[in-house]
């Protein structure tokens, strides 16, 4: 997703650390294997925290310098859609689709997993996006419910990316890397179609936190707020006294598979599955082995 303007919210929320440790990347890798099968995840690296950018089509050079990230690789600002189906298939407003979507399944999280992932990983990231300062963890007066949409695998349509790159000026960084066989491309990713966290505050025991959340989010229902670095954008879907609903806009990128360009000036050469894999993930976000 492209970055949206960050809205300054003058609020400080401090949470008591939770006693349960949880690893987002390893948990998601395990859950995806259960749904899609172990062989489907073999080449992927999983994200260590929630992001909705840097998925399929993202380009790096061979020094692991990011050249562009998904939508900045394929479209100008005025050609980027907002509807969920187009965001999932990476289809521009002008009708060019850059990804094929495979069949998928639904991840099932236990109540403990929903709580631990929501409290320790997802909620701190979302609060950071909306500019609410929060320490990791939560006290017993605050409960979370985490919901993930269907999980699917997307794959790049290489010919369409080639056409896009060839349309760029010859001295652009993408075109230069492409012409010199200096390109790494996220060939495939695993995404959850959506991620929503519901935060419920026991107002009888935590009126201060509830007041700060209401003050920060109450006027933002329906608004989309983007995070620094374009890692996440968040929609405030609900903010009533004691209950707050935050949704990650667009697909949540759970894992990526990066490949090396097979030859200078091409993204073909025997079929995309024969391209050499990148020796290591070029992104520090995607570093967890399945």
matplotlib code that plots the C-alpha trace (Angstrom):
import matplotlib.pyplot as plt

x = [0.0, 1.1, 1.6, -1.3, -0.8, -0.1, -2.6, -1.0, -2.9, -1.7, -2.2, -0.1, -1.4, 0.8, 0.0, 1.3, 3.4, 1.8, 3.4, 2.9, 5.7, 4.6, 6.5, 4.3, 6.4, 6.7, 3.0, 1.9, 4.3, 2.8, -0.7, -0.2, 1.5, -1.6, -3.9, -1.8, 0.5, 4.2, 5.4, 3.5, 5.6, 9.0, 10.6, 9.0, 10.2, 7.6, 7.2, 8.2, 5.3, 2.2, 2.7, 0.5, 3.3, 6.5, 4.6, 4.6, 6.1, 8.4, 11.8, 15.4, 18.8, 21.4, 22.7, 19.3, 18.5, 14.7, 13.8, 10.1, 7.4, 4.3, 2.2, 5.1, 6.4, 3.4, 1.3, 1.4, -0.7, -3.7, -3.9, -3.9, -7.3, -8.9, -11.4, -10.3, -10.5, -8.2, -5.8, -5.6, -5.0, -2.8, -5.1, -4.7, -7.6, -6.7, -7.3, -3.8, -3.5, -0.1, -0.8, -2.6, -4.4, -4.5, -7.0, -6.6, -8.0, -8.8, -6.4, -7.9, -6.4, -7.1, -8.3, -4.8, -3.2, -5.7, -5.0, -1.2, -0.8, -3.2, -1.8, 2.0, 2.3, -0.6, -2.0, 1.4, 2.0, -1.5, -1.3, 2.1, 0.5, -2.2, 0.5, -0.6, 2.4, 2.1, 4.4, 4.0, 1.5, -1.8, -3.5, -6.4, -8.9, -8.3, -9.2, -8.5, -10.0, -8.0, -9.7, -7.8, -9.4, -8.8, -5.2, -4.1, -1.0, -0.3, 2.1, 3.6, 2.5, 6.0, 5.2, 3.1, 5.9, 8.3, 6.0, 5.8, 9.6, 10.2, 7.9, 10.2, 13.0, 16.3, 18.1, 15.5, 16.9, 14.4, 15.1, 18.9, 18.8, 16.5, 18.8, 21.9, 20.5, 20.7, 17.2, 15.5, 11.7, 9.2, 7.8, 5.1, 3.6, 1.2, -1.4, -4.4, -7.2, -7.9, -6.9, -9.1, -8.5, -11.3, -10.2, -12.5, -11.8, -13.4, -14.4, -15.0, -11.4, -9.5, -11.3, -8.1, -7.0, -10.6, -10.8, -7.5, -8.5, -11.9, -10.3, -7.8, -10.1, -13.6, -13.5, -11.6, -14.3, -14.1, -10.7, -7.7, -4.4, -1.1, 2.1, 5.6, 7.6, 4.4, 4.4, 0.8, -2.3, -5.2, -8.9, -10.8, -14.0, -15.4, -14.7, -17.4, -17.0, -15.1, -14.9, -12.5, -12.2, -9.1, -8.7, -5.6, -6.5, -5.7, -4.1, -1.8, 1.5, 2.4, 5.4, 7.3, 9.4, 12.1, 13.8, 16.7, 16.2, 17.2, 18.8, 19.4, 16.4, 14.1, 11.9, 11.3, 13.9, 12.3, 9.4, 9.2, 9.6, 13.0, 14.4, 17.1, 16.0, 17.5, 20.3, 18.7, 15.6, 16.5, 14.0, 14.6, 10.8, 10.6, 13.2, 11.4, 11.9, 8.8]
y = [0.0, 3.6, 5.7, 7.9, 11.0, 10.1, 11.8, 13.2, 11.9, 13.3, 10.4, 8.0, 4.6, 2.3, -1.3, -3.8, -6.5, -9.8, -13.0, -15.0, -15.0, -15.5, -15.5, -14.1, -15.4, -19.0, -19.1, -18.0, -20.4, -23.3, -22.2, -21.7, -25.2, -26.7, -25.0, -25.2, -28.1, -28.1, -28.3, -25.1, -23.1, -24.6, -21.6, -18.8, -16.5, -15.4, -11.9, -11.3, -8.8, -7.7, -5.8, -5.1, -4.1, -5.5, -8.5, -9.9, -7.7, -5.9, -5.4, -5.3, -5.1, -7.8, -5.8, -6.1, -2.4, -2.0, -0.4, -0.3, -2.1, -3.7, -0.8, 1.6, -1.0, -1.1, 2.1, 5.8, 7.1, 7.9, 4.3, 2.5, 1.0, 0.9, -2.0, -5.3, -7.5, -5.3, -4.9, -8.7, -9.3, -6.2, -4.9, -1.2, 1.1, 1.1, -2.7, -4.3, -7.3, -8.3, -11.4, -14.8, -16.0, -19.6, -21.4, -21.1, -21.9, -20.5, -20.3, -21.3, -19.6, -20.8, -18.3, -18.2, -17.6, -14.8, -13.2, -13.5, -12.5, -9.7, -8.3, -8.8, -8.3, -7.0, -4.4, -2.6, -2.4, -1.0, 1.5, 2.6, 3.3, 5.5, 7.3, 6.0, 5.2, 1.8, -0.6, -4.3, -6.2, -5.7, -5.9, -8.1, -5.2, -5.3, -8.2, -8.7, -10.8, -11.3, -12.4, -13.4, -13.6, -16.5, -17.3, -17.6, -17.8, -15.1, -15.4, -12.8, -12.5, -11.8, -10.6, -7.7, -6.6, -6.7, -4.4, -2.1, -2.0, -1.5, 1.6, 3.3, 5.7, 3.9, 5.6, 4.7, 2.4, -0.4, -0.3, -0.2, -3.2, -5.1, -4.4, -5.4, -8.6, -7.0, -7.6, -9.6, -9.9, -11.2, -13.9, -15.1, -14.4, -15.8, -13.4, -13.2, -11.3, -9.3, -8.8, -7.3, -6.8, -6.0, -4.3, -4.5, -2.5, -3.1, 0.5, -0.2, -1.0, 1.0, 4.3, 6.2, 3.9, 3.8, 7.6, 8.0, 5.4, 7.1, 10.5, 9.3, 7.1, 8.3, 10.9, 8.6, 5.9, 5.1, 6.8, 5.0, 5.9, 4.9, 4.1, 5.3, 3.3, 2.2, -1.1, -0.9, 1.1, 0.8, 1.6, 2.5, 0.5, 1.1, 3.3, 3.3, 3.4, 0.3, -1.3, -0.5, -2.2, -1.8, -3.4, -3.7, -2.4, -4.7, -8.1, -8.9, -10.3, -13.4, -14.6, -14.0, -16.0, -13.9, -15.0, -13.7, -12.4, -15.2, -13.1, -9.4, -7.7, -10.6, -12.2, -15.4, -18.0, -21.5, -20.5, -18.6, -21.7, -22.3, -18.9, -19.2, -18.4, -15.5, -16.8, -15.0, -12.8, -9.2, -7.9, -7.9, -8.0, -11.5, -13.5, -16.4, -19.8, -22.0]
z = [0.0, -0.6, 2.4, 3.6, 5.6, 9.2, 11.6, 14.8, 17.8, 21.1, 23.3, 25.4, 26.3, 28.4, 28.8, 31.4, 29.6, 29.2, 30.5, 27.3, 24.7, 21.1, 17.8, 15.0, 12.1, 13.4, 14.4, 11.0, 9.3, 11.3, 10.6, 6.9, 6.6, 8.2, 5.7, 2.5, 3.2, 4.0, 0.3, -0.5, 2.0, 1.4, -0.5, 1.5, 4.2, 6.7, 8.1, 11.7, 12.2, 10.3, 7.0, 4.0, 1.6, 0.2, -1.3, -4.9, -7.6, -5.1, -6.6, -5.2, -6.8, -6.0, -3.1, -1.5, -2.0, -2.4, -5.8, -5.4, -3.3, -5.0, -6.1, -6.6, -9.0, -11.2, -11.1, -10.5, -7.5, -9.6, -11.0, -7.6, -6.6, -3.3, -3.7, -2.0, -5.1, -7.1, -4.2, -3.9, -7.6, -8.0, -10.7, -11.5, -12.1, -15.8, -15.8, -15.8, -13.5, -12.2, -10.1, -10.4, -7.2, -6.2, -4.0, -0.3, 3.1, 6.5, 9.4, 12.7, 15.8, 19.4, 21.9, 23.5, 20.1, 19.3, 22.6, 22.5, 18.9, 19.3, 22.5, 21.9, 18.1, 16.1, 18.5, 19.1, 15.4, 14.7, 17.5, 16.2, 12.8, 14.3, 16.4, 19.7, 21.9, 23.6, 25.3, 24.2, 26.3, 28.1, 31.4, 32.4, 31.9, 28.2, 25.9, 22.2, 19.4, 16.2, 12.9, 9.8, 6.3, 3.9, 3.1, -0.5, -2.6, -5.3, -8.2, -10.5, -14.1, -15.5, -19.0, -17.6, -15.3, -18.2, -20.2, -17.2, -16.7, -20.5, -20.4, -17.8, -18.8, -19.6, -16.7, -14.0, -11.3, -12.1, -15.8, -15.3, -12.9, -15.4, -18.3, -16.4, -14.8, -11.4, -10.3, -7.6, -7.7, -5.2, -7.5, -5.1, -1.7, 0.8, 2.0, 4.4, 2.7, 5.8, 9.4, 12.1, 15.8, 18.2, 21.5, 24.4, 27.6, 30.9, 31.6, 35.3, 35.8, 33.2, 32.6, 31.8, 28.9, 27.6, 27.6, 25.8, 23.1, 22.7, 22.4, 19.8, 17.7, 18.3, 15.5, 13.0, 12.3, 8.6, 8.2, 6.7, 8.4, 6.9, 8.8, 8.3, 5.9, 4.1, 6.1, 7.2, 6.7, 9.1, 9.0, 12.1, 11.8, 15.2, 18.3, 20.9, 24.7, 25.7, 22.2, 19.3, 15.9, 13.7, 10.3, 8.2, 4.7, 1.8, 2.0, 4.9, 3.5, 5.6, 3.5, 0.3, -2.2, -4.0, -7.2, -9.2, -12.7, -15.1, -17.8, -18.7, -20.1, -19.6, -16.9, -18.8, -19.7, -19.3, -17.1, -13.9, -11.7, -13.2, -12.1, -9.4, -5.9, -4.1, -1.8, 1.2, 1.7, 0.6, 3.2, 6.9, 7.4, 5.8, 7.7, 9.4, 7.8, 7.5]

ax = plt.figure().add_subplot(projection="3d")
ax.plot(x, y, z, "-o")
ax.set_aspect("equal")
plt.show()
